[in-house]
Amino acid sequence: MTTSPRPSWNTSACVPGSPPDLKAALGSARLVAVQIHAFGAYHDFLKGLLENDLASDNPHNCIDSEIADMQAALSEAATHAAAPKFDFAAAGAALKTADALLQQAKIIAAQATLARLRDHPAAGFAREGLDQAEVTLSRAQGFAETDFASARALLGQAVTACSDLRLEMGLFEQLDKAAKLALQRIDKLGSDHPQGDFVRADLDALASDVTAAMDAVRADPARMSASQAAIEAALSRQHEPVTCFSWNTLHEVGHAVDDKLGFMSKRGASLAGWKVYGANVAPIAKILADKFGYDENYIALYMTKRSPKDDNDKVPNPAMPEPDGVDPDEWNRRRTDVEIWIDRARASNQPWQSDSTAKACAFDNVVYHESYEHNWSSYDLGARRKGVTAYQFRAPGEWFSELYACFHTGKMKPTHPAHDWLKDL
């Protein structure tokens, strides 16, 4: 703490000059010395608080006038102390005024800090603590002019409480951001993972853990550490719900079982409406010709044209047929519409991965798409409501194998319609 040089106070006038009064004079001198020392310590203490504390604790310059008044009171006290006759009473009164201004300034600064904390994004989390700090601050203000010691003690409690609350609210804000990040990552994992639909229950449980942790710390700030641990655990567990090796292994086993039993060839149509066209796209081309009002032969040729080898490989479209009873512009619009539909349904677009794409590829609640290049199939749109993964709707064999893996990893609920017949295989 930087202090100003102590003033040189003239004490000679306070000491009687006659030799017979020497003892009394020495007593007066000692008293004045004590008073000078006390004044100097008090003055420097207040000056140090003014320069070091208030200067850095002046949010939005809210205590500028109190600081100016306190500087004036300290200057007045120093003037009284430097007078030819040291006026201890006047100097002490000026210091007391400065001290009162100090307390008031610090109370105003603390009130400003409290107001800022109430505007903090995490203020709701610490409402009870903020209310208690406000009560303590109000009590300090009540003592500010009558009992400096009590005011200073209560003010210290309020300032400490505000500091603690600022720290807690900052931690809560960080925790809240971590929780939101965890929820975003959990949701992304569910949409990006090849078995995202299958693990949705596990991911929902993780999200529930994160939400419960935040609810707990909102109800009781003392649970901050426990909630932080829970959220960190959820973040670290995001990649644990799926053991891909076991799932993928069982998926391949499912293909072997299907091949051995010919299961989908026999029951695919009855279970999910599966129908395989392979490269024979004529039945689908006829449906598209009726729906779009365009040339059936062109549609079939467009469906079976080869895929580009790379970006520079320009695969030409079939020759355009002559308009059939419509003007050229309308005929061209119909061709564009049907080409868009076919390109959306191609295997390269993975139309099985999205419910919205599947619906766009459906006519009369039957989804038509290319499962693999030059291998077309269809299934009932309603079957997607009972799916365990999106990938299972790529082709009949994938539909069976994903169900098989789900059952044998123990993830399939007993109420799932495939549970009983899988149990009997």
Secondary structure as the mmCIF struct_conf table of DSSP 4:
data_model
#
loop_
_struct_conf.conf_type_id
_struct_conf.id
_struct_conf.beg_label_comp_id
_struct_conf.beg_label_asym_id
_struct_conf.beg_label_seq_id
_struct_conf.end_label_comp_id
_struct_conf.end_label_asym_id
_struct_conf.end_label_seq_id
HELX_LH_PP_P HELX_LH_PP_P1 SER A 4 PRO A 7
HELX_RH_3T_P HELX_RH_3T_P1 SER A 12 CYS A 14
BEND BEND1 VAL A 15 VAL A 15
HELX_RH_3T_P HELX_RH_3T_P2 PRO A 19 ASP A 21
HELX_RH_AL_P HELX_RH_AL_P1 LEU A 22 ASN A 52
TURN_TY1_P TURN_TY1_P1 ASP A 53 ASP A 53
HELX_RH_3T_P HELX_RH_3T_P3 LEU A 54 SER A 56
BEND BEND2 ASP A 57 ASP A 57
HELX_RH_3T_P HELX_RH_3T_P4 PRO A 59 ASN A 61
TURN_TY1_P TURN_TY1_P2 CYS A 62 ILE A 63
HELX_RH_AL_P HELX_RH_AL_P2 ASP A 64 ALA A 81
TURN_TY1_P TURN_TY1_P3 ALA A 82 ALA A 82
BEND BEND3 ALA A 83 LYS A 85
HELX_RH_AL_P HELX_RH_AL_P3 PHE A 88 ARG A 118
TURN_TY1_P TURN_TY1_P4 ASP A 119 ASP A 119
BEND BEND4 HIS A 120 HIS A 120
TURN_TY1_P TURN_TY1_P5 PRO A 121 ALA A 122
HELX_RH_3T_P HELX_RH_3T_P5 ALA A 123 ALA A 126
HELX_RH_AL_P HELX_RH_AL_P4 ARG A 127 PHE A 143
TURN_TY1_P TURN_TY1_P6 ALA A 144 THR A 146
HELX_RH_AL_P HELX_RH_AL_P5 PHE A 148 ASP A 192
BEND BEND5 HIS A 193 HIS A 193
TURN_TY1_P TURN_TY1_P7 PRO A 194 VAL A 199
HELX_RH_AL_P HELX_RH_AL_P6 ARG A 200 ALA A 219
HELX_RH_3T_P HELX_RH_3T_P6 PRO A 221 ARG A 223
HELX_RH_AL_P HELX_RH_AL_P7 MET A 224 SER A 236
TURN_TY1_P TURN_TY1_P8 ARG A 237 HIS A 239
BEND BEND6 PRO A 241 PRO A 241
HELX_RH_AL_P HELX_RH_AL_P8 CYS A 244 LEU A 261
TURN_TY1_P TURN_TY1_P9 GLY A 262 GLY A 262
HELX_RH_AL_P HELX_RH_AL_P9 PHE A 263 ALA A 272
STRN STRN1 LYS A 275 GLY A 278
TURN_TY1_P TURN_TY1_P10 ALA A 279 ALA A 279
HELX_RH_AL_P HELX_RH_AL_P10 ALA A 282 PHE A 292
TURN_TY1_P TURN_TY1_P11 GLY A 293 GLY A 293
HELX_RH_AL_P HELX_RH_AL_P11 GLU A 296 THR A 304
BEND BEND7 LYS A 305 LYS A 305
HELX_LH_PP_P HELX_LH_PP_P2 ARG A 306 PRO A 308
BEND BEND8 LYS A 309 ASP A 310
TURN_TY1_P TURN_TY1_P12 ASP A 311 ASN A 312
HELX_LH_PP_P HELX_LH_PP_P3 VAL A 315 PRO A 323
BEND BEND9 ASP A 324 VAL A 326
HELX_RH_AL_P HELX_RH_AL_P12 PRO A 328 ALA A 345
BEND BEND10 ARG A 346 ARG A 346
HELX_RH_3T_P HELX_RH_3T_P7 ALA A 347 ASN A 349
HELX_RH_3T_P HELX_RH_3T_P8 PRO A 351 GLN A 353
HELX_RH_AL_P HELX_RH_AL_P13 ASP A 355 ALA A 360
TURN_TY1_P TURN_TY1_P13 CYS A 361 CYS A 361
STRN STRN2 ALA A 362 PHE A 363
TURN_TY1_P TURN_TY1_P14 ASP A 364 ASN A 365
STRN STRN3 VAL A 366 TYR A 372
TURN_TY1_P TURN_TY1_P15 GLU A 373 HIS A 374
STRN STRN4 ASN A 375 ASP A 380
HELX_RH_3T_P HELX_RH_3T_P9 LEU A 381 LYS A 386
BEND BEND11 VAL A 388 VAL A 388
BEND BEND12 ALA A 390 ALA A 390
HELX_RH_3T_P HELX_RH_3T_P10 TYR A 391 PHE A 393
BEND BEND13 ARG A 394 ARG A 394
HELX_RH_AL_P HELX_RH_AL_P14 PRO A 396 HIS A 408
TURN_TY1_P TURN_TY1_P16 THR A 409 GLY A 410
BEND BEND14 MET A 412 MET A 412
TURN_TY1_P TURN_TY1_P17 PRO A 414 THR A 415
BEND BEND15 HIS A 416 HIS A 416
TURN_TY1_P TURN_TY1_P18 PRO A 417 ALA A 418
HELX_RH_AL_P HELX_RH_AL_P15 HIS A 419 LYS A 423
TURN_TY1_P TURN_TY1_P19 ASP A 424 ASP A 424
#
